[in-house]
Amino acid sequence: MRILALLPMKGNSERVPNKNLRDFAGKPLYHRTMEVLLGSKYIDKVIVNTDSEVIKNDLKTFFNDRVIIINRPDEIIGDMVSMNKVIECDVTTEAADIYLQTHSTNPLLKTESVDAAIEKMFEFAKTGEYDSIFSVTKMQTRLYKADGSPFNHNPEELLRTQDLEPLFEENSNFYIFTKNSFFNAGEKRIGLKPFMFEIDKIEAVDIDEPEDFIIAESLYKLLR
């Protein structure tokens, strides 16, 4: 099987300026995710769909033999463009049996988790039980709606949080799918029969805001 990882990166970042190339524990942030992907025993190459000449040059300097650079078309450049449109560009440009899409903003993701999830996808290719995988984080906490009413618990019972029925948060660490599942679902990375792959809270840390960068880098230095 040919397995490609998709690591889309744009040059402009609204909330954390220049975050893809910002120093993260001694290397540009996206290098940490590239190392995870290239450390996989299953991933053949990484596709980087980008509009940034700086990122393209950096890729050619450090990852030239393992990366496929796609110049992002003008019609899918911008902060309001759906990620699924970028993925559509990738899967129609480069053929593969399985695609794994992740983000540079998940630097604590582990290669072991990536490989374990891909192995799950191998199983599903045989059984047909699921057509795609997305990573989740388990939540067992008391949640409320905007009007203050309880969402997942009864205040009259006050169960211990560990006894609450778990909920699962889509953490955007990775999505695994095929070209068929992507288009069968209406051009969506989560297919019609998805499997939720659980990873822990630390591994799922995502950099959306400036303070997230501080938290992620501190954890990385402590744990890695």
Residue frames as a rotation matrix with the C-alpha (Angstrom) as fourth column:
MET 1
0.567 0.824 0.000 0.00
0.824 -0.567 0.000 0.00
0.000 0.000 -1.000 0.00
ARG 2
-0.488 -0.648 0.585 1.10
0.582 -0.741 -0.335 3.54
0.650 0.177 0.739 -0.69
ILE 3
0.444 0.586 -0.678 0.47
0.896 -0.293 0.334 5.71
-0.003 -0.756 -0.655 2.35
LEU 4
-0.370 -0.501 0.782 0.86
0.508 -0.814 -0.281 9.48
0.778 0.294 0.556 2.17
ALA 5
-0.151 0.274 -0.950 0.69
0.898 -0.364 -0.248 11.97
-0.413 -0.890 -0.191 5.03
LEU 6
0.164 0.277 0.947 -0.87
0.647 -0.755 0.109 15.36
0.745 0.595 -0.303 4.37
LEU 7
-0.118 -0.269 -0.956 0.58
0.903 -0.430 0.009 18.33
-0.414 -0.862 0.293 6.26
PRO 8
0.333 0.311 0.890 -1.07
0.750 -0.659 -0.050 21.49
0.571 0.684 -0.453 4.90
MET 9
-0.099 -0.402 -0.910 0.58
0.824 -0.546 0.151 24.76
-0.557 -0.735 0.386 5.87
LYS 10
0.679 0.300 0.671 -0.23
0.626 -0.714 -0.314 28.34
0.384 0.633 -0.672 4.92
GLY 11
-0.336 -0.894 0.296 2.19
0.613 -0.446 -0.652 31.22
0.715 -0.038 0.698 5.19
ASN 12
-0.488 0.235 0.841 -0.16
-0.481 -0.876 -0.035 33.50
0.728 -0.422 0.540 7.09
SER 13
-0.367 0.397 -0.841 -1.44
0.755 0.656 -0.020 32.68
0.544 -0.642 -0.540 10.58
GLU 14
0.226 0.590 0.775 -3.97
0.078 -0.804 0.590 34.95
0.971 -0.073 -0.228 12.27
ARG 15
0.931 0.342 0.132 -3.72
-0.100 -0.110 0.989 34.05
0.352 -0.933 -0.069 15.95
VAL 16
0.556 -0.830 0.037 -0.07
0.193 0.172 0.966 32.90
-0.808 -0.530 0.256 16.23
PRO 17
0.780 -0.207 -0.591 1.97
-0.592 -0.549 -0.590 34.84
-0.202 0.810 -0.550 13.63
ASN 18
0.150 -0.774 -0.616 4.39
-0.833 0.237 -0.500 32.76
0.533 0.588 -0.609 11.54
LYS 19
0.443 0.072 0.894 3.70
-0.807 0.466 0.362 29.77
-0.391 -0.882 0.265 13.80
ASN 20
0.999 -0.017 -0.035 4.76
0.000 0.898 -0.439 27.04
0.038 0.439 0.898 11.35
LEU 21
0.356 -0.932 0.070 8.34
0.363 0.069 -0.929 28.35
0.861 0.356 0.363 11.28
ARG 22
0.526 -0.125 0.841 8.44
-0.684 -0.650 0.331 29.70
0.506 -0.749 -0.428 14.83
ASP 23
-0.523 -0.824 -0.218 11.14
-0.475 0.494 -0.728 28.20
0.708 -0.277 -0.650 17.02
PHE 24
0.674 0.693 0.256 9.79
-0.654 0.399 0.642 25.30
0.343 -0.600 0.722 19.06
ALA 25
0.786 -0.423 0.451 12.33
-0.145 0.582 0.800 23.70
-0.601 -0.694 0.396 21.40
GLY 26
-0.102 -0.994 -0.049 15.19
-0.160 -0.032 0.987 24.49
-0.982 0.108 -0.156 19.04
LYS 27
-0.853 -0.124 0.506 13.57
0.450 0.313 0.836 23.78
-0.262 0.942 -0.212 15.66
PRO 28
-0.735 0.672 -0.093 10.79
-0.627 -0.620 0.473 25.27
0.260 0.406 0.876 13.55
LEU 29
-0.232 0.725 0.649 7.43
-0.762 0.280 -0.584 24.06
-0.605 -0.630 0.487 14.85
TYR 30
0.656 0.618 -0.433 6.48
-0.751 0.475 -0.460 22.10
-0.078 0.627 0.775 11.75
HIS 31
-0.227 -0.822 -0.522 9.77
-0.732 0.498 -0.465 20.15
0.643 0.276 -0.715 11.89
ARG 32
-0.687 -0.021 0.726 8.53
-0.640 0.490 -0.592 18.41
-0.343 -0.872 -0.350 15.03
THR 33
0.372 0.891 0.261 5.46
-0.535 0.436 -0.724 17.07
-0.759 0.129 0.638 13.22
MET 34
0.525 -0.274 -0.806 7.54
-0.774 0.240 -0.585 16.14
0.354 0.931 -0.086 10.17
GLU 35
-0.582 -0.805 0.113 9.83
-0.763 0.492 -0.419 14.08
0.282 -0.330 -0.901 12.41
VAL 36
-0.308 0.575 0.758 6.82
-0.519 0.566 -0.641 12.21
-0.797 -0.591 0.124 13.80
LEU 37
0.703 0.665 -0.251 5.46
-0.538 0.267 -0.799 11.45
-0.464 0.698 0.546 10.33
LEU 38
0.371 -0.645 -0.669 8.80
-0.750 0.217 -0.625 10.49
0.548 0.733 -0.403 8.80
GLY 39
-0.607 -0.560 0.564 9.48
-0.792 0.488 -0.366 8.25
-0.070 -0.669 -0.740 11.79
SER 40
0.373 0.839 0.396 6.47
-0.711 0.533 -0.459 6.11
-0.596 -0.110 0.795 10.86
LYS 41
-0.609 -0.587 0.533 7.20
-0.167 0.752 0.638 2.67
-0.775 0.299 -0.557 9.45
TYR 42
-0.062 0.697 0.714 4.24
0.754 0.502 -0.424 2.99
-0.654 0.512 -0.557 7.10
ILE 43
0.741 0.411 -0.530 4.25
0.063 -0.830 -0.555 6.52
-0.668 0.378 -0.641 5.66
ASP 44
0.366 -0.583 0.726 5.99
0.925 0.314 -0.214 6.79
-0.103 0.750 0.654 2.30
LYS 45
-0.676 -0.545 0.496 6.08
0.605 -0.794 -0.049 10.55
0.421 0.267 0.867 1.86
VAL 46
-0.202 0.569 -0.797 4.58
0.676 -0.508 -0.534 13.73
-0.709 -0.646 -0.282 3.25
ILE 47
-0.121 0.265 0.957 2.57
0.843 -0.481 0.240 16.07
0.523 0.836 -0.165 1.04
VAL 48
-0.407 0.006 -0.913 2.84
0.605 -0.748 -0.275 19.72
-0.684 -0.664 0.301 2.01
ASN 49
0.084 0.546 0.833 0.26
0.908 -0.387 0.161 21.94
0.410 0.743 -0.528 0.34
THR 50
0.023 -0.205 -0.979 1.39
0.745 -0.649 0.154 25.52
-0.667 -0.732 0.137 0.91
ASP 51
0.814 0.237 0.530 1.31
0.527 -0.683 -0.506 29.08
0.242 0.691 -0.681 -0.42
SER 52
0.857 -0.498 -0.135 4.54
-0.268 -0.653 0.709 30.07
-0.441 -0.571 -0.693 1.34
GLU 53
0.687 -0.689 -0.232 7.83
-0.204 0.124 -0.971 30.34
0.698 0.714 -0.056 -0.56
VAL 54
-0.065 -0.714 0.697 9.68
-0.949 -0.172 -0.264 30.41
0.308 -0.679 -0.666 2.76
ILE 55
0.330 0.264 0.906 8.17
-0.626 0.780 0.000 27.08
-0.707 -0.567 0.423 3.81
LYS 56
0.997 0.041 -0.067 8.87
-0.078 0.594 -0.801 25.57
0.007 0.803 0.596 0.38
ASN 57
0.349 -0.937 -0.006 12.54
-0.507 -0.184 -0.842 26.55
0.788 0.297 -0.539 0.57
ASP 58
-0.129 -0.359 0.924 12.84
-0.984 0.160 -0.075 25.22
-0.121 -0.919 -0.374 4.11
LEU 59
0.703 0.461 0.541 11.28
-0.388 0.887 -0.252 21.91
-0.596 -0.033 0.802 3.05
LYS 60
0.893 -0.393 -0.220 13.73
-0.090 0.322 -0.942 21.56
0.441 0.861 0.252 0.17
THR 61
0.051 -0.922 0.384 16.63
-0.778 -0.277 -0.563 22.23
0.626 -0.270 -0.732 2.53
PHE 62
-0.459 -0.262 0.849 15.68
-0.868 0.336 -0.365 19.78
-0.189 -0.905 -0.382 5.28
PHE 63
-0.127 0.530 0.838 13.22
-0.234 0.805 -0.545 17.22
-0.964 -0.265 0.022 3.88
ASN 64
-0.244 0.054 -0.968 13.68
-0.906 -0.368 0.208 17.23
-0.345 0.928 0.139 0.11
ASP 65
-0.826 -0.212 -0.522 13.76
-0.458 0.793 0.403 13.45
0.328 0.572 -0.752 -0.50
ARG 66
-0.829 0.520 -0.205 10.68
0.556 0.729 -0.399 12.61
-0.058 -0.445 -0.894 1.61
VAL 67
-0.294 0.727 -0.621 8.35
0.168 -0.600 -0.782 15.48
-0.941 -0.334 0.055 0.81
ILE 68
-0.417 0.295 0.860 6.00
0.896 -0.029 0.444 16.30
0.156 0.955 -0.252 -2.08
ILE 69
-0.697 0.132 -0.705 5.34
0.186 -0.916 -0.356 20.03
-0.692 -0.379 0.614 -2.33
ILE 70
-0.123 0.734 0.668 2.04
0.987 0.017 0.162 21.17
0.108 0.679 -0.726 -3.83
ASN 71
-0.983 -0.171 0.071 1.76
0.171 -0.985 -0.006 24.83
0.071 0.007 0.997 -4.73
ARG 72
-0.414 0.889 -0.195 -1.57
0.593 0.101 -0.799 25.87
-0.690 -0.447 -0.569 -3.27
PRO 73
-0.422 0.325 0.846 -3.91
0.807 -0.292 0.514 27.14
0.414 0.900 -0.139 -6.04
ASP 74
-0.925 0.020 0.379 -5.18
-0.101 -0.976 -0.195 30.70
0.366 -0.219 0.905 -5.67
GLU 75
-0.114 0.991 0.063 -8.79
-0.432 -0.107 0.896 29.56
0.895 0.075 0.440 -5.31
ILE 76
0.652 0.344 -0.676 -8.04
0.415 0.584 0.697 27.72
0.635 -0.735 0.238 -2.04
ILE 77
-0.588 -0.801 -0.112 -5.82
0.610 -0.349 -0.711 30.35
0.531 -0.486 0.694 -0.44
GLY 78
-0.275 0.469 0.839 -7.28
-0.438 -0.838 0.325 32.22
0.856 -0.279 0.436 2.53
ASP 79
-0.905 -0.134 0.403 -8.30
-0.423 0.193 -0.885 31.88
0.041 -0.972 -0.231 6.14
MET 80
-0.128 0.962 0.241 -11.92
-0.815 0.036 -0.578 31.05
-0.565 -0.270 0.780 5.30
VAL 81
-0.046 0.057 -0.997 -11.15
-0.823 0.564 0.070 28.12
0.567 0.824 0.021 2.96
SER 82
0.798 0.408 0.443 -12.30
-0.587 0.693 0.419 24.73
-0.137 -0.594 0.792 4.26
MET 83
-0.214 -0.898 0.385 -9.54
-0.735 0.408 0.542 22.22
-0.644 -0.167 -0.747 5.00
ASN 84
0.189 0.357 0.915 -11.51
0.253 0.882 -0.397 19.69
-0.949 0.306 0.076 2.99
LYS 85
0.974 0.117 -0.194 -10.91
-0.137 -0.377 -0.916 21.82
-0.180 0.919 -0.351 -0.12
VAL 86
0.175 -0.981 -0.082 -7.15
-0.979 -0.182 0.093 21.61
-0.106 0.064 -0.992 0.48
ILE 87
-0.280 -0.228 0.933 -7.41
-0.330 0.935 0.130 17.85
-0.902 -0.271 -0.337 1.02
GLU 88
0.718 0.604 0.346 -9.38
0.159 0.341 -0.926 17.51
-0.678 0.720 0.149 -2.22
CYS 89
0.719 -0.539 -0.438 -6.52
-0.691 -0.490 -0.532 19.19
0.072 0.685 -0.725 -4.04
ASP 90
-0.220 -0.885 0.410 -4.03
-0.903 0.344 0.257 16.77
-0.368 -0.314 -0.875 -2.48
VAL 91
-0.160 0.180 0.971 -5.89
-0.089 0.977 -0.196 13.51
-0.983 -0.117 -0.140 -3.11
THR 92
0.864 0.468 0.189 -6.64
0.158 0.105 -0.982 14.41
-0.479 0.878 0.017 -6.72
THR 93
0.600 -0.730 -0.328 -2.99
-0.793 -0.485 -0.369 15.36
0.110 0.482 -0.869 -7.31
GLU 94
-0.542 -0.838 -0.057 -1.22
-0.792 0.533 -0.298 12.40
0.280 -0.117 -0.953 -5.64
ALA 95
0.416 0.713 -0.565 -2.66
-0.498 0.698 0.514 8.88
0.760 0.068 0.646 -5.64
ALA 96
-0.743 -0.586 0.324 -2.41
-0.612 0.397 -0.684 6.70
0.272 -0.706 -0.653 -2.54
ASP 97
-0.407 0.585 -0.701 -4.19
0.365 0.808 0.462 3.78
0.837 -0.068 -0.543 -0.90
ILE 98
0.425 0.470 -0.773 -4.42
0.898 -0.115 0.424 5.57
0.110 -0.875 -0.471 2.44
TYR 99
-0.097 -0.407 0.908 -4.03
0.150 -0.908 -0.391 9.22
0.984 0.099 0.149 3.46
LEU 100
0.167 0.107 -0.980 -3.27
0.986 -0.005 0.168 10.54
0.013 -0.994 -0.106 6.93
GLN 101
0.107 -0.075 0.991 -3.83
0.305 -0.947 -0.105 14.26
0.946 0.314 -0.079 7.49
THR 102
0.253 -0.076 -0.964 -2.46
0.962 -0.081 0.259 16.14
-0.097 -0.994 0.052 10.47
HIS 103
0.889 0.078 0.451 -1.35
0.142 -0.984 -0.111 19.64
0.435 0.162 -0.886 11.43
SER 104
-0.140 -0.986 0.092 1.94
0.309 -0.132 -0.942 21.26
0.941 -0.104 0.323 12.37
THR 105
-0.156 0.168 0.973 0.17
-0.718 -0.696 0.005 22.55
0.678 -0.698 0.229 15.49
ASN 106
0.898 0.419 0.136 0.17
-0.406 0.668 0.623 19.09
0.170 -0.615 0.770 17.12
PRO 107
0.141 -0.975 -0.169 3.85
-0.734 0.011 -0.679 18.77
0.664 0.220 -0.714 18.08
LEU 108
-0.372 -0.265 0.890 3.21
-0.874 0.423 -0.239 16.29
-0.314 -0.866 -0.389 20.92
LEU 109
0.759 0.602 -0.247 1.69
-0.649 0.676 -0.348 13.68
-0.042 0.425 0.904 18.62
LYS 110
-0.040 -0.777 0.628 3.60
-0.573 0.533 0.623 10.38
-0.819 -0.335 -0.466 18.83
THR 111
-0.457 -0.223 -0.861 4.78
-0.863 0.347 0.368 8.20
0.216 0.911 -0.351 15.96
GLU 112
-0.991 0.083 0.106 3.54
0.041 0.936 -0.351 5.20
-0.128 -0.343 -0.930 17.94
SER 113
-0.238 0.965 -0.112 0.00
-0.002 -0.116 -0.993 6.56
-0.971 -0.236 0.030 17.83
VAL 114
0.022 0.167 -0.986 0.24
-0.927 -0.366 -0.082 7.25
-0.375 0.915 0.147 14.12
ASP 115
-0.740 -0.393 -0.547 1.42
-0.595 0.762 0.257 3.71
0.315 0.515 -0.797 13.39
ALA 116
-0.859 0.468 0.209 -1.19
0.194 0.674 -0.712 2.12
-0.474 -0.571 -0.670 15.67
ALA 117
0.013 0.899 -0.438 -3.96
-0.338 -0.409 -0.848 4.07
-0.941 0.159 0.298 13.93
ILE 118
-0.157 -0.141 -0.978 -2.68
-0.988 0.012 0.157 3.10
-0.010 0.990 -0.141 10.48
GLU 119
-0.974 -0.206 -0.095 -2.64
-0.202 0.978 -0.049 -0.55
0.103 -0.029 -0.994 11.57
LYS 120
-0.417 0.905 0.088 -6.29
0.084 0.135 -0.987 -0.14
-0.905 -0.404 -0.132 12.56
MET 121
0.159 0.461 -0.873 -6.98
-0.799 -0.460 -0.388 1.16
-0.580 0.759 0.295 9.06
PHE 122
-0.705 -0.445 -0.552 -5.34
-0.677 0.654 0.338 -1.97
0.210 0.612 -0.763 7.63
GLU 123
-0.876 0.421 0.235 -7.80
0.211 0.774 -0.597 -4.07
-0.433 -0.473 -0.767 9.65
PHE 124
-0.044 0.937 -0.347 -10.78
-0.123 -0.350 -0.929 -2.06
-0.991 0.002 0.130 8.44
ALA 125
-0.273 -0.122 -0.954 -9.65
-0.939 -0.183 0.292 -2.42
-0.210 0.975 -0.065 4.83
LYS 126
-0.951 -0.107 -0.290 -10.18
-0.172 0.963 0.207 -6.16
0.258 0.247 -0.934 5.26
THR 127
-0.719 0.679 -0.152 -13.40
0.593 0.484 -0.644 -6.12
-0.364 -0.552 -0.750 7.29
GLY 128
-0.561 0.500 0.660 -15.12
0.384 -0.549 0.742 -3.03
0.733 0.670 0.116 5.87
GLU 129
-0.015 0.586 -0.810 -16.38
0.998 0.063 0.027 -2.23
0.066 -0.808 -0.585 9.38
TYR 130
0.469 0.077 -0.880 -15.14
0.297 -0.952 0.074 1.36
-0.832 -0.296 -0.469 9.24
ASP 131
0.668 -0.184 0.721 -14.06
0.727 -0.049 -0.685 3.53
0.161 0.982 0.101 6.31
SER 132
0.160 -0.601 0.783 -12.01
0.013 -0.792 -0.611 6.20
0.987 0.108 -0.118 8.12
ILE 133
0.160 -0.210 -0.964 -10.42
0.966 0.236 0.109 7.13
0.204 -0.949 0.241 11.44
PHE 134
0.215 -0.221 0.951 -10.21
-0.053 -0.975 -0.214 10.35
0.975 -0.005 -0.222 13.41
SER 135
-0.596 -0.582 -0.553 -8.46
0.523 0.241 -0.817 11.03
0.609 -0.777 0.161 16.70
VAL 136
0.432 0.794 0.427 -10.40
-0.015 -0.467 0.884 11.92
0.902 -0.389 -0.189 19.82
THR 137
-0.811 -0.562 0.166 -9.84
-0.157 -0.065 -0.985 12.77
0.564 -0.825 -0.035 23.47
LYS 138
-0.140 0.776 -0.615 -12.09
0.719 0.506 0.476 11.29
0.680 -0.376 -0.629 26.13
MET 139
-0.639 0.041 0.768 -13.93
-0.401 -0.870 -0.287 13.75
0.657 -0.491 0.572 28.38
GLN 140
-0.035 0.661 -0.750 -15.55
0.758 0.506 0.411 12.92
0.651 -0.554 -0.519 31.70
THR 141
-0.937 -0.214 -0.277 -16.57
0.338 -0.757 -0.558 16.24
-0.090 -0.617 0.782 33.17
ARG 142
-0.045 0.974 -0.224 -19.77
0.769 -0.109 -0.630 18.10
-0.638 -0.200 -0.744 33.92
LEU 143
-0.905 -0.233 0.356 -20.81
0.422 -0.597 0.682 20.17
0.054 0.768 0.638 30.91
TYR 144
-0.169 0.848 -0.503 -23.48
0.439 -0.392 -0.808 22.86
-0.882 -0.357 -0.306 30.64
LYS 145
0.094 0.311 0.946 -25.38
0.980 -0.195 -0.034 24.47
0.174 0.930 -0.324 27.78
ALA 146
-0.660 -0.396 0.638 -25.22
0.406 -0.903 -0.140 28.23
0.632 0.166 0.757 27.13
ASP 147
0.122 0.803 0.584 -28.40
-0.294 -0.533 0.794 28.78
0.948 -0.268 0.171 29.14
GLY 148
-0.393 -0.393 0.831 -26.86
-0.886 -0.082 -0.457 27.15
0.247 -0.916 -0.316 32.24
SER 149
0.683 0.671 0.289 -28.79
-0.716 0.694 0.082 23.89
-0.145 -0.263 0.954 32.00
PRO 150
-0.082 -0.760 0.644 -26.82
-0.473 0.599 0.646 20.64
-0.877 -0.252 -0.409 32.45
PHE 151
0.072 0.022 -0.997 -25.80
-0.993 0.090 -0.070 18.88
0.089 0.996 0.028 29.25
ASN 152
-0.061 -0.247 -0.967 -24.51
-0.392 0.897 -0.204 15.46
0.918 0.367 -0.152 30.30
HIS 153
-0.830 -0.224 -0.511 -25.44
0.352 0.500 -0.791 15.02
0.433 -0.836 -0.337 33.96
ASN 154
0.331 0.943 0.045 -28.21
0.383 -0.178 0.906 15.36
0.862 -0.283 -0.420 36.51
PRO 155
-0.395 -0.543 0.741 -27.34
-0.392 -0.630 -0.670 17.88
0.831 -0.555 0.037 39.27
GLU 156
0.473 0.660 0.584 -29.74
-0.832 0.117 0.541 16.05
0.289 -0.742 0.605 41.57
GLU 157
0.950 -0.141 -0.278 -27.63
0.172 0.981 0.091 12.91
0.260 -0.134 0.956 41.41
LEU 158
0.610 -0.777 0.155 -24.17
-0.793 -0.600 0.109 14.51
0.008 -0.190 -0.982 41.42
LEU 159
0.944 -0.327 0.039 -22.30
0.329 0.938 -0.108 11.47
-0.001 0.115 0.993 40.14
ARG 160
0.203 -0.956 -0.210 -18.54
0.089 -0.195 0.977 11.42
-0.975 -0.217 0.045 40.42
THR 161
0.319 -0.089 -0.944 -17.02
-0.841 -0.486 -0.238 12.69
-0.437 0.869 -0.230 37.16
GLN 162
-0.732 -0.667 -0.136 -15.29
-0.659 0.645 0.388 9.33
-0.171 0.373 -0.912 36.63
ASP 163
-0.616 0.586 0.527 -18.72
0.339 0.801 -0.494 7.69
-0.711 -0.125 -0.692 36.71
LEU 164
0.170 0.658 -0.734 -20.22
-0.513 -0.577 -0.636 9.94
-0.842 0.484 0.239 34.03
GLU 165
0.646 0.067 0.761 -20.77
0.564 0.629 -0.534 8.47
-0.514 0.774 0.369 30.59
PRO 166
-0.340 -0.888 -0.309 -17.70
0.403 -0.434 0.806 9.55
-0.850 0.150 0.506 28.60
LEU 167
0.896 0.413 -0.164 -17.92
0.044 -0.450 -0.892 12.02
-0.442 0.792 -0.421 25.72
PHE 168
0.077 -0.896 0.438 -15.29
0.820 0.306 0.483 12.28
-0.566 0.322 0.759 23.02
GLU 169
0.573 0.020 -0.820 -13.80
-0.190 -0.969 -0.156 15.46
-0.798 0.245 -0.551 21.59
GLU 170
0.762 -0.361 0.537 -12.53
0.633 0.240 -0.737 15.57
0.137 0.901 0.411 18.02
ASN 171
0.555 -0.601 -0.575 -9.01
0.296 -0.504 0.812 16.86
-0.778 -0.620 -0.102 18.67
SER 172
0.958 -0.073 -0.278 -7.84
-0.281 -0.444 -0.851 17.30
-0.062 0.893 -0.446 15.05
ASN 173
0.167 -0.951 0.259 -4.56
-0.481 0.151 0.864 15.45
-0.861 -0.269 -0.433 15.68
PHE 174
-0.871 -0.444 -0.211 -5.07
-0.377 0.326 0.867 13.21
-0.316 0.834 -0.452 12.67
TYR 175
0.389 0.921 -0.035 -7.57
-0.647 0.246 -0.722 11.86
-0.656 0.303 0.691 10.18
ILE 176
-0.772 -0.589 0.238 -7.07
-0.267 0.641 0.720 8.68
-0.576 0.492 -0.652 8.17
PHE 177
0.365 0.930 -0.039 -9.13
-0.302 0.079 -0.950 7.99
-0.881 0.358 0.310 5.06
THR 178
-0.417 -0.408 0.812 -9.09
0.664 0.474 0.579 6.78
-0.621 0.780 0.073 1.49
LYS 179
-0.975 0.084 -0.204 -9.90
-0.199 -0.730 0.654 8.66
-0.094 0.679 0.728 -1.67
ASN 180
-0.541 0.821 -0.185 -13.16
0.321 0.404 0.856 6.69
0.777 0.404 -0.482 -1.92
SER 181
-0.103 0.524 -0.845 -14.24
0.995 0.068 -0.079 7.41
0.016 -0.849 -0.528 1.66
PHE 182
-0.734 -0.251 -0.632 -13.41
0.324 -0.946 -0.001 11.10
-0.597 -0.206 0.775 1.18
PHE 183
-0.903 0.375 -0.208 -15.61
-0.387 -0.505 0.771 11.52
0.184 0.777 0.602 -1.88
ASN 184
-0.456 0.769 -0.448 -18.33
0.523 0.639 0.564 9.12
0.720 0.023 -0.694 -0.70
ALA 185
-0.189 0.331 -0.925 -18.78
0.942 -0.203 -0.266 11.34
-0.276 -0.922 -0.273 2.36
GLY 186
0.790 0.515 0.332 -19.20
0.601 -0.757 -0.256 14.43
0.119 0.402 -0.908 0.18
GLU 187
0.173 -0.854 0.490 -15.54
0.260 -0.440 -0.860 15.52
0.950 0.276 0.146 0.18
LYS 188
0.662 0.038 0.749 -15.01
-0.681 -0.387 0.622 15.12
0.314 -0.921 -0.230 3.91
ARG 189
-0.358 -0.916 -0.182 -12.03
-0.676 0.389 -0.626 13.62
0.644 -0.102 -0.758 5.73
ILE 190
-0.689 0.274 0.671 -14.36
-0.447 0.568 -0.691 11.91
-0.571 -0.776 -0.269 8.22
GLY 191
-0.915 0.247 -0.320 -16.12
-0.177 0.468 0.866 9.20
0.364 0.849 -0.384 6.26
LEU 192
-0.018 1.000 0.008 -19.60
-0.659 -0.018 0.752 7.72
0.752 0.008 0.659 6.53
LYS 193
0.870 0.235 -0.434 -18.46
0.120 0.753 0.647 4.96
0.479 -0.615 0.627 8.93
PRO 194
0.151 -0.898 0.413 -15.67
-0.483 -0.432 -0.762 6.53
0.863 -0.084 -0.499 11.04
PHE 195
0.469 -0.150 -0.870 -13.76
0.704 0.659 0.266 4.95
0.534 -0.737 0.415 13.91
MET 196
0.798 -0.183 0.575 -12.74
-0.411 -0.862 0.297 7.12
0.441 -0.474 -0.762 16.87
PHE 197
0.257 -0.816 -0.519 -9.09
0.600 0.555 -0.576 6.57
0.757 -0.163 0.632 17.88
GLU 198
0.973 0.231 -0.015 -8.49
0.143 -0.548 0.824 7.76
0.183 -0.804 -0.566 21.43
ILE 199
-0.093 -0.996 -0.010 -5.28
0.581 -0.046 -0.813 9.56
0.809 -0.081 0.583 22.44
ASP 200
0.054 0.117 -0.992 -4.50
0.992 -0.119 0.040 11.22
-0.113 -0.986 -0.122 25.76
LYS 201
0.866 0.453 -0.210 -4.86
0.453 -0.890 -0.052 14.89
-0.211 -0.050 -0.976 26.60
ILE 202
0.263 -0.846 -0.464 -1.15
-0.092 -0.500 0.861 15.71
-0.960 -0.184 -0.209 26.59
GLU 203
-0.580 -0.486 0.654 -0.54
0.539 0.373 0.755 14.16
-0.611 0.790 0.045 23.19
ALA 204
0.079 0.761 0.644 -3.61
0.996 -0.093 -0.012 15.98
0.050 0.642 -0.765 21.87
VAL 205
0.084 -0.075 -0.994 -2.39
0.412 -0.905 0.103 19.47
-0.907 -0.418 -0.045 22.83
ASP 206
0.211 0.095 0.973 -3.10
0.969 -0.148 -0.196 21.79
0.125 0.984 -0.123 19.90
ILE 207
-0.620 -0.504 -0.601 -1.63
0.560 -0.821 0.112 25.24
-0.550 -0.267 0.791 19.27
ASP 208
0.174 0.753 0.634 -4.42
0.950 -0.297 0.092 27.70
0.258 0.587 -0.768 18.45
GLU 209
0.944 0.180 0.276 -3.52
0.083 -0.940 0.331 30.66
0.319 -0.289 -0.902 20.65
PRO 210
0.206 -0.937 0.283 -0.19
-0.493 -0.349 -0.797 32.21
0.845 0.025 -0.534 21.80
GLU 211
0.077 -0.161 0.984 -0.58
-0.987 0.127 0.098 30.69
-0.140 -0.979 -0.149 25.28
ASP 212
0.939 0.264 0.221 -1.00
-0.224 0.956 -0.189 27.23
-0.262 0.128 0.957 23.71
PHE 213
0.586 -0.793 -0.167 2.47
-0.124 0.116 -0.985 27.60
0.801 0.598 -0.030 22.21
ILE 214
-0.162 -0.636 0.755 3.96
-0.876 -0.260 -0.407 28.16
0.455 -0.727 -0.514 25.67
ILE 215
0.396 0.401 0.826 2.09
-0.773 0.631 0.065 25.17
-0.495 -0.664 0.560 27.12
ALA 216
0.997 0.036 -0.074 3.01
-0.073 0.798 -0.599 22.83
0.038 0.602 0.798 24.25
GLU 217
0.342 -0.940 -0.019 6.68
-0.287 -0.085 -0.954 23.82
0.895 0.332 -0.299 24.22
SER 218
-0.116 -0.341 0.933 6.97
-0.985 -0.082 -0.152 23.44
0.129 -0.936 -0.327 28.00
LEU 219
0.652 0.432 0.623 5.42
-0.522 0.852 -0.043 19.97
-0.549 -0.297 0.781 27.85
TYR 220
0.907 -0.339 -0.250 7.63
-0.061 0.483 -0.874 18.98
0.417 0.807 0.417 24.93
LYS 221
0.027 -0.957 0.289 10.81
-0.601 -0.246 -0.761 20.00
0.799 -0.153 -0.582 26.76
LEU 222
-0.033 0.036 0.999 9.68
-0.976 0.213 -0.040 18.19
-0.214 -0.976 0.028 29.88
LEU 223
0.565 0.477 0.673 8.57
-0.411 0.870 -0.273 14.95
-0.716 -0.122 0.687 28.24
ARG 224
0.988 -0.147 0.051 10.72
0.114 0.458 -0.881 14.58
0.106 0.877 0.470 25.13
